[in-house]
Amino acid sequence: MDPWTVTYDGFDPEEEKLREALCTLGNGYFATRGATPYTDADGGHYPGTYLAGGYNRLKTNIAGRVIENEDLVNLPNWLVLKLRMDDQWFDLGEVDILKYRQELDLKQGVLTRDIGYRDSKGRETEVVERRLVHMAEPHLAGMELTITPKNWSGQLEIRSALDGQVINGGVERYKTLSSHHLKPMETQSIDEETVFLRVRTSQSRITVAQAARTRIFDDDGMLDTHRKVIQKSGYIGQDMALALSEGKGVRIEKVVSMYTSQDHAIAECGLESGKAVLSAGGFEDLLVSHALSWKHLWERFEMGFRVKPEYEDDHTAMILHLNLFHLLQSTSIHTMDLDVGVPSRGWHGEAYRGHIFWDELFIFPMLNLQVPEITRSLLMYRYRRLNEARRAAEGAGFRGAMYPWQSGSNGREESQAVHLNPKSGRWIPDNSRLQRHVNAAIAYNIHQYNECTGDTEFLSFYGAEMILEIARFWASTTTYNRELDRYEILGVMGPDEYHDMYPEAERAGLNNNAYTNIMTAWVLKQALNVLALLPEDRTRELREILRLDQKETDQWDEISRKMRVVFHDDGIISQFEGYDQLEEFDWEGYSEKYGDIQRLDRILEAEDDT
């Protein structure tokens, strides 16, 4: 196995959506799933393009409630490149597939798909596609289709389009919710080769402009073909026709640009999009500069994996390369110029609505050592939302800053307060917002970044303020237990999402979660260390700005030394208070005893989420 290539042989409709996600291409600014360009979204196929931080909110009236969700928006589909041989549109589900090979080149960031098929008239055709989302020029993408008739001659029709009629339909359980995020604004032909589309998100009002240039080549050079413009609300394309000869292929090249109203250094996103695609080179030119950028990335991030001789292939190295590849597509050098966080699924699809959880905790250690500027940018996403975190803490009856479990555009809590169970049709509490350890993770990330970089400017002007406000939050969540002379944290949810409350309890949350309590003690100590580390004048300024007196910081020190940690009888740390008293879970017995009640709803909901 090539440690730099992910390969699929054979077409499997049941696996297509998974493969499309796995073969997503991106550059930190936007990402496009690895869907085929010649079919529309259906049950087994889902093209999707997503902008980093491209969120929109919609309300849905469902089951007697009005709920609002903020989603990562599926943007116009630039992939559309449909083929018709004489009177038949090419559809993988309607032909006999003779060969199907899909390769994701991790070293160069290129997706290749090689298909051979026989249609109902016995015509055999080969279609080879190459695709990239440019890593050097974040607003550009391109693909190339080579079509070769193996045993026939005849007419080929091509439709190249930009489709802004798409919706958010990629997650099955979200399909009952409002999904039309895009409002059409403008379509036009820039020149004979190039079409243009402008849309806007309905609530966040992000304007998105795409331009696509399509050219056709044979062995003698570029072909001059007659083009018919297909234009309707939110959709524009061109139909082209040419004659094919047996054994002689043609190459279709589509280069696309995308700008939005959120971009820097632009006059207007539509003007920039049109200008970018008109001045862009051909696919091969783009591939050279794109591959060079990936070469430089791998020189920085490659870890030199060595596989033991007894292994037959480099599967382990390939898996590690694949994970690094997708990480670098979600948090690339282009991220440094954006106001975005780290979504739990990358910018690869609509699962978890593209929200920001605490996953940065797991990737910052690598970024800190290789490109800490990316980490700094991602931490600034948190700093810019500090005031929203302060408001959340105050609203919940605490002090300081309480960051949300799910964050999106402006840092409000995007976790739902209640959730509709698709199995029972009941509304049930969503307790995931009680996972307040995200605050400790943010403080830990700031600390680790400072340890690796010594970036005292960031710590002084941004990081310290966040750590101090998070410490103030944790201190305000504690309850003093006089009998034990210990501080406790009650009613929270730890990293184990299957335990959100006690059996038969009326209120959500658990007491003295070990992870939460230990991290609280650590955060409080780090906050005191930060005050000692900063220059005296900056410490004084922060104390004045935050109204942080010595009495409060002395209490932090006391809490950090007297935080309760619960142990089992054998001296092992208990996950939370009362954990050792829980019974082993018995699905059949639990269902038989309690039947279809709310508690079982919550368990089924957790299973469905997983």
C-alpha positions as CSV (number, residue, x, y, z in Angstrom):
1,M,0.0,0.0,0.0
2,D,1.2,3.5,-0.9
3,P,1.4,5.5,2.3
4,W,0.5,8.6,0.4
5,T,-2.6,7.4,-1.5
6,V,-6.1,6.4,-0.4
7,T,-7.5,4.1,-3.1
8,Y,-11.0,2.7,-3.7
9,D,-11.7,0.1,-6.4
10,G,-15.2,-0.7,-7.3
11,F,-18.4,1.4,-7.1
12,D,-20.5,0.9,-4.0
13,P,-23.6,3.1,-3.7
14,E,-23.8,2.3,0.0
15,E,-20.4,3.7,0.6
16,E,-20.5,6.8,-1.6
17,K,-21.3,9.4,1.1
18,L,-18.6,8.1,3.3
19,R,-16.1,8.2,0.5
20,E,-17.2,11.7,-0.5
21,A,-16.5,12.9,3.0
22,L,-13.1,11.1,3.2
23,C,-12.1,12.5,-0.2
24,T,-13.1,16.1,0.6
25,L,-10.6,18.7,-0.7
26,G,-10.0,22.0,1.1
27,N,-7.5,24.7,1.9
28,G,-8.6,26.2,5.2
29,Y,-10.8,28.8,3.5
30,F,-13.3,26.5,1.8
31,A,-13.8,22.7,1.2
32,T,-15.6,20.6,-1.3
33,R,-16.7,17.0,-0.7
34,G,-15.5,14.3,-3.1
35,A,-18.8,13.9,-4.9
36,T,-19.0,13.1,-8.6
37,P,-19.7,16.2,-10.8
38,Y,-22.2,14.5,-13.1
39,T,-25.0,13.6,-10.7
40,D,-27.2,15.6,-8.3
41,A,-27.7,15.1,-4.6
42,D,-29.7,11.9,-3.9
43,G,-29.8,9.2,-1.3
44,G,-26.3,8.0,-1.9
45,H,-24.6,11.1,-3.3
46,Y,-24.1,14.5,-1.7
47,P,-22.0,17.3,-3.3
48,G,-21.3,20.0,-0.7
49,T,-19.0,23.1,-0.6
50,Y,-18.5,24.8,2.8
51,L,-16.9,28.1,3.7
52,A,-14.9,28.3,6.9
53,G,-17.2,30.1,9.3
54,G,-20.0,30.3,6.8
55,Y,-23.0,30.0,9.2
56,N,-26.6,30.9,8.9
57,R,-29.6,30.6,11.3
58,L,-33.0,29.3,10.5
59,K,-36.1,28.7,12.5
60,T,-38.3,25.6,12.3
61,N,-41.9,25.1,13.5
62,I,-41.9,21.5,14.5
63,A,-43.9,19.3,16.9
64,G,-45.5,22.3,18.6
65,R,-42.3,24.3,19.1
66,V,-40.3,26.9,17.2
67,I,-36.6,26.1,17.3
68,E,-33.6,27.9,15.9
69,N,-30.5,26.3,14.6
70,E,-27.3,27.8,13.3
71,D,-25.8,25.7,10.5
72,L,-22.7,25.5,8.4
73,V,-24.2,26.4,5.0
74,N,-24.0,24.2,1.9
75,L,-22.9,26.7,-0.6
76,P,-23.5,26.7,-4.4
77,N,-22.3,23.5,-6.1
78,W,-19.5,24.4,-8.5
79,L,-18.8,20.8,-9.5
80,V,-21.7,20.5,-11.9
81,L,-20.3,19.0,-15.1
82,K,-22.8,16.7,-16.7
83,L,-22.4,14.5,-19.8
84,R,-24.8,13.3,-22.4
85,M,-23.9,10.9,-25.1
86,D,-26.4,11.3,-27.9
87,D,-29.7,11.0,-26.0
88,Q,-28.5,9.6,-22.6
89,W,-27.2,11.6,-19.6
90,F,-24.4,9.8,-17.9
91,D,-25.6,8.3,-14.6
92,L,-23.6,5.7,-12.7
93,G,-26.7,4.0,-11.5
94,E,-27.9,3.4,-15.1
95,V,-24.8,1.9,-16.7
96,D,-22.7,-1.3,-16.4
97,I,-19.5,-0.3,-14.7
98,L,-16.5,-2.0,-16.2
99,K,-14.0,-0.3,-13.9
100,Y,-14.1,2.2,-11.0
101,R,-11.0,3.5,-9.3
102,Q,-10.8,6.5,-7.0
103,E,-7.5,7.8,-5.7
104,L,-6.8,10.6,-3.2
105,D,-3.2,11.7,-3.6
106,L,-2.3,12.9,-0.1
107,K,1.1,14.3,-1.1
108,Q,-0.3,16.6,-3.7
109,G,-3.9,17.1,-2.6
110,V,-5.5,15.8,-5.8
111,L,-8.5,13.6,-6.2
112,T,-8.6,11.3,-9.3
113,R,-11.5,9.1,-10.4
114,D,-11.2,6.7,-13.4
115,I,-14.4,5.1,-14.6
116,G,-15.1,2.8,-17.5
117,Y,-18.6,1.9,-18.3
118,R,-21.0,0.4,-20.9
119,D,-24.4,2.0,-21.5
120,S,-27.7,0.5,-22.6
121,K,-26.6,0.8,-26.3
122,G,-23.4,-1.1,-25.8
123,R,-21.2,2.0,-26.0
124,E,-18.1,1.8,-23.9
125,T,-16.6,5.0,-22.5
126,E,-13.9,6.0,-20.1
127,V,-14.2,9.1,-17.9
128,V,-11.1,10.3,-16.0
129,E,-11.4,13.1,-13.5
130,R,-8.8,15.1,-11.6
131,R,-9.7,17.7,-9.0
132,L,-8.1,20.2,-6.6
133,V,-9.0,22.9,-4.2
134,H,-6.0,25.2,-4.4
135,M,-3.8,25.4,-1.4
136,A,-1.8,28.4,-2.6
137,E,-4.6,30.5,-3.9
138,P,-7.4,29.9,-1.4
139,H,-10.2,31.4,-3.6
140,L,-9.5,29.0,-6.6
141,A,-10.5,25.4,-7.4
142,G,-10.4,23.4,-10.6
143,M,-11.2,20.0,-12.2
144,E,-10.4,18.3,-15.4
145,L,-12.5,15.6,-17.1
146,T,-11.1,13.5,-20.0
147,I,-13.8,11.6,-21.9
148,T,-12.7,8.8,-24.3
149,P,-15.2,6.8,-26.5
150,K,-13.8,3.3,-26.7
151,N,-16.0,1.7,-29.3
152,W,-18.2,4.4,-30.7
153,S,-18.4,7.8,-32.4
154,G,-21.1,10.3,-31.9
155,Q,-22.4,13.5,-30.2
156,L,-21.3,14.6,-26.7
157,E,-23.2,17.2,-24.9
158,I,-21.7,18.9,-21.8
159,R,-23.4,21.0,-19.2
160,S,-21.1,23.1,-16.9
161,A,-22.9,25.0,-14.2
162,L,-23.0,26.7,-10.9
163,D,-25.9,25.5,-8.8
164,G,-27.1,27.9,-6.1
165,Q,-30.4,26.0,-5.6
166,V,-28.8,23.6,-3.2
167,I,-30.0,23.1,0.4
168,N,-28.7,21.7,3.6
169,G,-29.7,18.1,3.2
170,G,-26.7,16.0,4.0
171,V,-27.7,14.8,7.5
172,E,-30.7,12.5,7.6
173,R,-32.0,13.5,11.0
174,Y,-31.9,17.2,10.1
175,K,-34.2,16.8,7.1
176,T,-37.4,17.8,8.9
177,L,-35.8,21.1,9.8
178,S,-35.6,24.3,7.7
179,S,-32.8,23.9,5.2
180,H,-33.0,26.7,2.5
181,H,-30.2,29.0,3.6
182,L,-29.4,30.7,0.3
183,K,-31.2,33.6,-1.4
184,P,-30.4,34.0,-5.2
185,M,-29.1,37.4,-6.1
186,E,-27.6,37.5,-9.6
187,T,-26.6,35.3,-12.5
188,Q,-24.7,36.4,-15.6
189,S,-22.3,35.5,-18.4
190,I,-19.0,37.2,-18.0
191,D,-17.7,36.1,-21.4
192,E,-18.2,33.2,-23.8
193,E,-16.3,30.8,-21.4
194,T,-17.3,32.1,-18.0
195,V,-20.5,32.2,-15.9
196,F,-21.1,34.0,-12.7
197,L,-23.4,33.4,-9.7
198,R,-24.1,35.5,-6.6
199,V,-26.2,34.3,-3.6
200,R,-26.6,35.5,0.0
201,T,-27.4,33.6,3.2
202,S,-30.8,34.5,4.5
203,Q,-30.0,35.5,8.1
204,S,-26.3,36.1,8.4
205,R,-26.3,37.9,5.0
206,I,-23.0,36.6,3.8
207,T,-22.8,37.3,0.1
208,V,-21.1,34.5,-1.9
209,A,-19.9,35.0,-5.5
210,Q,-18.6,32.2,-7.7
211,A,-17.3,32.4,-11.3
212,A,-16.6,29.4,-13.5
213,R,-14.6,29.2,-16.7
214,T,-15.0,26.1,-18.9
215,R,-12.8,25.1,-21.8
216,I,-12.6,22.0,-24.0
217,F,-9.5,20.6,-25.6
218,D,-8.5,17.8,-27.9
219,D,-5.1,16.7,-29.0
220,D,-4.7,19.7,-31.3
221,G,-5.6,22.3,-28.7
222,M,-8.6,24.3,-27.4
223,L,-11.9,23.7,-29.2
224,D,-14.3,26.5,-30.2
225,T,-17.7,25.1,-29.4
226,H,-21.1,26.7,-29.6
227,R,-22.5,27.4,-26.2
228,K,-26.1,27.8,-25.0
229,V,-26.6,29.6,-21.6
230,I,-28.9,27.9,-19.1
231,Q,-30.1,30.5,-16.7
232,K,-32.7,30.5,-13.9
233,S,-33.0,31.7,-10.4
234,G,-29.9,30.7,-8.4
235,Y,-28.5,28.6,-11.3
236,I,-26.4,29.4,-14.4
237,G,-24.7,27.1,-16.8
238,Q,-23.6,26.5,-20.4
239,D,-24.6,23.6,-22.7
240,M,-21.9,22.7,-25.2
241,A,-21.9,20.1,-28.0
242,L,-19.2,18.4,-30.0
243,A,-18.6,15.3,-32.1
244,L,-16.5,12.5,-30.7
245,S,-14.5,10.0,-32.7
246,E,-13.8,6.4,-31.5
247,G,-10.6,6.2,-29.5
248,K,-10.0,10.0,-29.4
249,G,-10.6,11.7,-26.1
250,V,-11.5,15.3,-25.3
251,R,-10.5,17.1,-22.1
252,I,-12.9,19.5,-20.3
253,E,-11.3,21.9,-17.9
254,K,-13.3,23.9,-15.3
255,V,-11.7,26.5,-13.1
256,V,-13.7,28.2,-10.4
257,S,-13.2,31.1,-8.0
258,M,-15.1,31.9,-4.9
259,Y,-15.2,35.1,-2.8
260,T,-17.5,36.3,0.0
261,S,-18.4,39.6,1.6
262,Q,-16.4,38.5,4.6
263,D,-13.1,38.6,2.7
264,H,-10.3,41.1,3.3
265,A,-8.7,43.5,0.7
266,I,-11.6,43.4,-1.8
267,A,-13.8,46.1,-3.3
268,E,-16.7,43.7,-3.8
269,C,-16.8,39.9,-3.8
270,G,-18.4,39.6,-7.2
271,L,-15.8,41.8,-8.9
272,E,-13.0,39.8,-7.2
273,S,-14.4,36.5,-8.2
274,G,-14.7,37.4,-11.8
275,K,-11.3,38.9,-12.0
276,A,-9.7,35.9,-10.3
277,V,-11.1,33.3,-12.7
278,L,-10.3,35.3,-15.8
279,S,-6.7,35.7,-14.7
280,A,-6.2,32.1,-13.5
281,G,-4.1,29.7,-15.4
282,G,-5.2,26.4,-16.8
283,F,-5.6,23.2,-14.7
284,E,-2.0,22.1,-15.2
285,D,-0.7,25.5,-14.2
286,L,-2.9,25.5,-11.1
287,L,-1.7,22.0,-10.3
288,V,2.0,23.0,-10.3
289,S,1.5,25.8,-7.7
290,H,-1.0,23.8,-5.7
291,A,1.4,20.8,-5.5
292,L,4.2,23.1,-4.5
293,S,2.2,24.4,-1.5
294,W,1.4,20.9,-0.4
295,K,5.1,20.0,-0.8
296,H,6.0,22.8,1.6
297,L,3.3,21.8,4.1
298,W,4.6,18.2,4.2
299,E,8.1,19.3,4.6
300,R,6.9,21.1,7.8
301,F,4.5,18.4,9.1
302,E,5.7,15.1,7.8
303,M,6.8,13.0,10.8
304,G,8.9,10.4,9.0
305,F,6.8,7.4,9.8
306,R,8.7,4.1,9.8
307,V,6.9,0.8,9.3
308,K,8.4,-2.3,10.8
309,P,9.7,-4.8,8.2
310,E,7.3,-7.5,9.3
311,Y,4.3,-5.4,8.1
312,E,3.3,-6.1,4.5
313,D,2.3,-2.6,3.7
314,D,2.3,1.0,5.0
315,H,-1.3,1.1,6.1
316,T,-0.5,2.7,9.4
317,A,1.5,5.5,7.7
318,M,-1.3,6.1,5.2
319,I,-3.8,6.5,8.0
320,L,-1.6,9.0,9.8
321,H,-1.0,10.9,6.6
322,L,-4.7,10.9,5.9
323,N,-5.5,12.4,9.3
324,L,-2.8,15.0,8.9
325,F,-4.1,15.8,5.4
326,H,-7.6,16.6,6.6
327,L,-6.4,18.5,9.6
328,L,-4.3,20.7,7.3
329,Q,-7.3,21.3,5.0
330,S,-9.3,22.5,8.0
331,T,-6.6,24.6,9.7
332,S,-4.2,25.6,7.0
333,I,-2.0,28.7,6.7
334,H,-5.1,30.5,5.3
335,T,-6.8,30.1,8.6
336,M,-4.5,32.7,10.1
337,D,-6.4,35.4,8.2
338,L,-9.9,34.2,9.3
339,D,-12.1,34.5,12.3
340,V,-12.8,30.8,12.8
341,G,-12.4,28.0,15.2
342,V,-11.8,24.3,14.8
343,P,-15.0,22.4,14.0
344,S,-15.3,18.9,15.3
345,R,-15.8,17.5,11.7
346,G,-13.6,20.0,9.9
347,W,-15.3,22.0,7.1
348,H,-16.2,18.6,5.5
349,G,-20.0,18.5,5.9
350,E,-23.1,19.3,7.9
351,A,-22.8,16.9,10.8
352,Y,-22.7,18.7,14.2
353,R,-23.8,21.7,12.1
354,G,-20.1,22.7,11.7
355,H,-20.0,23.9,15.3
356,I,-16.9,24.4,17.4
357,F,-16.6,22.1,20.4
358,W,-13.3,21.5,22.3
359,D,-11.6,19.5,19.6
360,E,-8.8,22.1,19.3
361,L,-7.4,20.6,22.5
362,F,-6.3,17.6,20.5
363,I,-4.7,19.3,17.5
364,F,-3.0,22.4,19.1
365,P,0.0,20.4,20.3
366,M,1.0,19.7,16.8
367,L,0.2,23.1,15.4
368,N,2.1,24.7,18.3
369,L,5.3,23.0,17.3
370,Q,5.0,23.5,13.5
371,V,2.9,26.6,12.7
372,P,2.0,28.3,16.0
373,E,0.6,31.2,14.1
374,I,-2.4,29.1,13.2
375,T,-2.9,28.3,16.9
376,R,-2.8,32.0,17.7
377,S,-5.4,32.7,15.1
378,L,-7.7,30.0,16.5
379,L,-7.3,31.3,20.0
380,M,-8.2,34.7,18.8
381,Y,-11.6,33.2,17.8
382,R,-12.1,32.6,21.5
383,Y,-10.9,36.0,22.6
384,R,-13.2,37.8,20.2
385,R,-16.2,36.0,21.8
386,L,-15.1,36.7,25.4
387,N,-17.9,39.2,26.0
388,E,-20.5,36.6,24.8
389,A,-19.0,34.1,27.3
390,R,-19.3,36.7,30.0
391,R,-22.9,37.2,29.2
392,A,-23.5,33.5,29.3
393,A,-21.9,33.1,32.7
394,E,-24.0,36.0,34.1
395,G,-27.2,34.5,32.6
396,A,-26.5,31.2,34.3
397,G,-25.8,32.8,37.7
398,F,-22.0,32.6,37.6
399,R,-19.2,35.1,37.3
400,G,-16.4,35.4,34.8
401,A,-16.7,33.8,31.3
402,M,-18.5,30.6,30.4
403,Y,-17.7,29.5,26.9
404,P,-20.4,27.4,25.1
405,W,-20.2,23.7,24.5
406,Q,-21.2,24.4,20.9
407,S,-20.0,27.6,19.3
408,G,-20.6,29.1,15.9
409,S,-20.7,32.6,14.5
410,N,-20.8,34.8,17.5
411,G,-20.0,32.5,20.4
412,R,-23.4,32.0,21.9
413,E,-24.4,28.5,23.1
414,E,-25.7,26.6,20.0
415,S,-26.6,23.5,21.9
416,Q,-30.3,23.0,22.0
417,A,-32.1,23.3,25.4
418,V,-34.5,20.6,24.3
419,H,-34.2,18.0,21.6
420,L,-36.8,16.0,19.6
421,N,-36.2,12.3,19.9
422,P,-36.7,10.9,16.4
423,K,-37.6,7.5,17.8
424,S,-40.4,8.6,20.2
425,G,-41.4,12.0,18.9
426,R,-41.0,13.5,22.3
427,W,-39.1,16.6,23.3
428,I,-36.4,15.8,25.9
429,P,-33.8,17.9,27.6
430,D,-30.5,18.3,25.9
431,N,-28.0,18.4,28.8
432,S,-24.8,18.6,26.7
433,R,-24.4,22.3,27.5
434,L,-23.5,21.1,31.0
435,Q,-20.1,20.0,29.6
436,R,-18.5,23.1,31.0
437,H,-15.0,21.6,30.9
438,V,-14.7,23.3,27.5
439,N,-13.7,26.3,29.6
440,A,-10.8,24.4,31.1
441,A,-9.7,23.2,27.7
442,I,-9.5,26.8,26.4
443,A,-7.4,27.8,29.4
444,Y,-5.2,24.8,28.8
445,N,-4.8,25.6,25.1
446,I,-3.6,29.2,26.0
447,H,-1.2,27.8,28.5
448,Q,0.3,25.2,26.1
449,Y,0.6,27.8,23.3
450,N,2.5,30.1,25.6
451,E,4.7,27.3,26.9
452,C,5.7,26.4,23.3
453,T,6.1,29.9,21.8
454,G,6.9,32.3,24.7
455,D,4.5,34.7,23.0
456,T,4.2,37.1,25.9
457,E,2.4,39.7,23.7
458,F,-0.5,37.3,23.1
459,L,-0.6,36.3,26.8
460,S,-0.4,39.8,28.0
461,F,-3.1,41.3,25.8
462,Y,-5.4,38.4,25.1
463,G,-4.6,35.1,26.8
464,A,-4.3,36.3,30.4
465,E,-7.7,38.0,30.3
466,M,-9.3,34.8,29.1
467,I,-7.6,32.6,31.7
468,L,-8.5,35.0,34.5
469,E,-12.1,35.2,33.5
470,I,-12.3,31.4,33.2
471,A,-10.8,31.0,36.6
472,R,-13.3,33.4,38.0
473,F,-16.1,31.3,36.4
474,W,-14.8,28.1,37.9
475,A,-14.4,29.6,41.4
476,S,-18.0,30.8,41.2
477,T,-19.3,27.3,40.4
478,T,-17.9,25.8,43.5
479,T,-19.8,25.0,46.7
480,Y,-18.0,24.8,50.1
481,N,-18.7,21.6,52.0
482,R,-18.0,22.5,55.6
483,E,-18.2,18.9,56.8
484,L,-15.5,17.8,54.5
485,D,-13.6,21.1,54.3
486,R,-13.6,20.7,50.6
487,Y,-14.9,22.6,47.6
488,E,-17.3,20.8,45.3
489,I,-18.7,21.4,41.8
490,L,-22.3,20.1,41.5
491,G,-24.6,19.5,38.5
492,V,-22.2,19.3,35.6
493,M,-21.5,16.8,32.8
494,G,-18.0,15.4,32.2
495,P,-16.4,14.2,29.0
496,D,-18.4,10.9,29.2
497,E,-21.5,11.9,27.4
498,Y,-23.4,8.8,28.4
499,H,-23.7,10.0,32.0
500,D,-25.5,13.3,32.2
501,M,-27.6,12.7,35.4
502,Y,-28.2,10.2,38.1
503,P,-30.8,7.4,37.7
504,E,-34.2,8.6,38.8
505,A,-33.0,12.1,39.4
506,E,-35.2,15.0,38.5
507,R,-32.4,17.4,37.8
508,A,-29.6,17.0,35.2
509,G,-26.0,16.9,36.0
510,L,-23.5,15.0,38.1
511,N,-21.5,16.0,41.2
512,N,-17.8,16.2,41.5
513,N,-16.8,14.9,38.1
514,A,-13.1,14.1,38.5
515,Y,-12.0,15.6,35.2
516,T,-13.9,18.8,35.8
517,N,-12.7,19.2,39.4
518,I,-9.1,18.5,38.7
519,M,-9.0,20.8,35.7
520,T,-10.7,23.5,37.8
521,A,-7.9,23.3,40.4
522,W,-5.3,23.4,37.6
523,V,-7.0,26.5,36.0
524,L,-7.0,28.4,39.3
525,K,-3.3,27.7,39.8
526,Q,-2.5,28.7,36.3
527,A,-4.4,32.0,36.7
528,L,-2.3,32.8,39.7
529,N,0.9,31.9,37.8
530,V,-0.2,34.2,35.0
531,L,-0.5,37.1,37.4
532,A,3.0,36.4,38.7
533,L,4.4,36.0,35.2
534,L,3.2,39.2,33.6
535,P,5.0,42.5,33.9
536,E,3.9,44.3,37.0
537,D,2.2,47.2,35.1
538,R,0.2,44.8,33.0
539,T,-0.9,42.8,36.1
540,R,-2.0,46.0,37.7
541,E,-4.0,47.0,34.6
542,L,-5.7,43.6,34.4
543,R,-6.6,43.7,38.1
544,E,-8.2,47.1,37.6
545,I,-10.0,46.2,34.4
546,L,-11.4,43.0,35.8
547,R,-11.8,44.4,39.4
548,L,-9.8,41.5,40.6
549,D,-8.7,42.1,44.2
550,Q,-6.3,40.1,46.4
551,K,-9.2,38.6,48.4
552,E,-10.6,37.0,45.3
553,T,-7.3,35.5,44.1
554,D,-6.6,34.3,47.7
555,Q,-9.9,32.4,47.4
556,W,-8.7,30.9,44.1
557,D,-5.6,29.6,45.8
558,E,-7.7,28.0,48.6
559,I,-10.1,26.4,46.2
560,S,-7.3,24.9,44.2
561,R,-5.9,23.3,47.3
562,K,-9.2,22.0,48.7
563,M,-11.0,20.8,45.6
564,R,-12.8,17.6,46.3
565,V,-11.8,14.5,44.3
566,V,-13.9,11.4,45.0
567,F,-12.2,7.9,45.2
568,H,-13.5,4.4,45.1
569,D,-12.9,2.2,48.2
570,D,-9.8,0.7,46.5
571,G,-8.2,4.2,46.0
572,I,-9.0,4.6,42.3
573,I,-10.3,8.0,41.3
574,S,-14.0,7.8,40.7
575,Q,-15.3,9.3,37.5
576,F,-17.9,11.2,39.5
577,E,-19.5,11.0,42.9
578,G,-21.6,7.9,43.1
579,Y,-20.2,6.3,40.0
580,D,-19.2,3.2,41.9
581,Q,-22.8,2.7,43.0
582,L,-24.2,2.5,39.5
583,E,-25.3,-0.9,38.3
584,E,-23.9,-2.4,35.2
585,F,-26.1,-1.4,32.3
586,D,-28.6,-4.0,31.1
587,W,-30.4,-3.0,27.9
588,E,-33.1,-5.7,28.1
589,G,-33.7,-5.4,31.8
590,Y,-33.8,-1.6,31.7
591,S,-36.3,-1.6,28.8
592,E,-38.5,-4.2,30.5
593,K,-38.5,-2.4,33.9
594,Y,-39.0,1.2,32.6
595,G,-40.5,0.8,29.2
596,D,-41.0,3.8,26.9
597,I,-40.4,6.7,29.4
598,Q,-38.4,9.8,29.2
599,R,-35.2,8.3,30.7
600,L,-35.1,5.6,28.0
601,D,-35.7,8.4,25.5
602,R,-32.5,10.0,26.6
603,I,-30.5,6.8,26.2
604,L,-31.9,6.1,22.8
605,E,-31.1,9.7,21.8
606,A,-27.5,9.3,22.9
607,E,-27.3,6.1,20.8
608,D,-28.7,7.9,17.8
609,D,-26.2,10.8,18.2
610,T,-23.4,8.3,18.3
